[in-house]
Amino acid sequence: QVQPVESGGGLVQAGGSLTLSCSVSGGTFVGDDMVAWYRQAPGKEREVIATITWDDGSRHYTDSMRGRFTIYRNYHENRAFLHMNGLKFEETANYYCSGKRDSVGYWGQGTQVTVSS
């Protein structure tokens, strides 16, 4: 089982940066696990930001997120991260980390990011 735990959310001014962290409760990311970051703003659907394959670190981004968001992992710390630059007011949302293993996805509780205008 891969139970993600997010941290690093908070209040940031528009144009600011923030780095979110994702670890695994009671376990580790291994091999072909895929880690993804999503976000869900109030009244909107959850949308994927980026994914990273744990073993080789290959990354994919939703086109609209490319450039200001960077997903990466620290293999030895067993953590995945999402670095966000140039945050906008409308990007206020709950940000979720998801871990997928053997086609089964597991979700964290999310971490709130609030961007002030």
Buried (B, 14 or more C-beta within 10 A) or exposed (E): EBBBBBBBBEEBEBEEEBEBBBBBEEBEBEEEBBBBBBBBBEEEEBEBBBBBBBBEEEEEBBEEBEEBBBBBBEEEEBBBBBBBEEBEEEBBBBBBBBBBBEEEEBBBEBBEBBBEE
